[in-house]
Amino acid sequence: MLLDLLLPRICPVCGRILLRGERYLCLQCLSEIPLTYFWTWPGNPAEERFSGRVDFVHASSLFYYRDESPYKNMIHYFKYKGRKKLGAYLGELLGEKLLQSGNYVDIDMIVPVPLHPLKRWKRGYNQSLIVATEIGKVLRKEVCSSVLIRKRYTRTQTKKDVMQREINVSGAFRIRSAYMLKGRHVLLVDDVLTTGATLGACALEILKIEGCRVSFATLAFAE
Ligand SMILES: [Zn+2]
């Protein structure tokens, strides 16, 4: 947006004007990101959210996301205020953590959680695709956003409880070109892991394909 060019750039976390050399966050907020270290932690809380519900290999998130935390603003700016470069930057950071852990080397393909075309049109972009693209660059893996599609428009899930979310998204996704996924280890990517209902529903579709395995990665882990 033109306004972004005219107004001073601010740190989405603390609101301070960014100095020269500070790109998307101020250096202090960057150094204090509440990282989860899930990528080095088997049985981490992200994995706990999926265990018993869906078969998966690994699950990781980059940082903790608490309701009262100013770090929540990073997701807000990325999703609702057009800060695509901030999201891409965080995606790159996540990709680097996954790479360094050595646990994600056998991923074959990266698939972002799709938005319904109407929501994609309203927002102008799919935030999950931006994150997936950056992870793909770091891991040097193919990103495929056309194999999974969202066939039902679901309302924003922020206020719904776990059970309602499950019902809301069950059957909302469909596979296209299943042959492209056959026998692959797929990394499913989303912006936030809350209950895991959305990623879980995507995984269930992918796991119907012969020989497929699934891992999960998100920027934020909602506590
Ligand atoms: Zn800051």
Residues whose N, C-alpha, C, O or C-beta is under 5 A from the ligand:
A	BS01	ZN	C11 V13 C14 G15 C26 C29
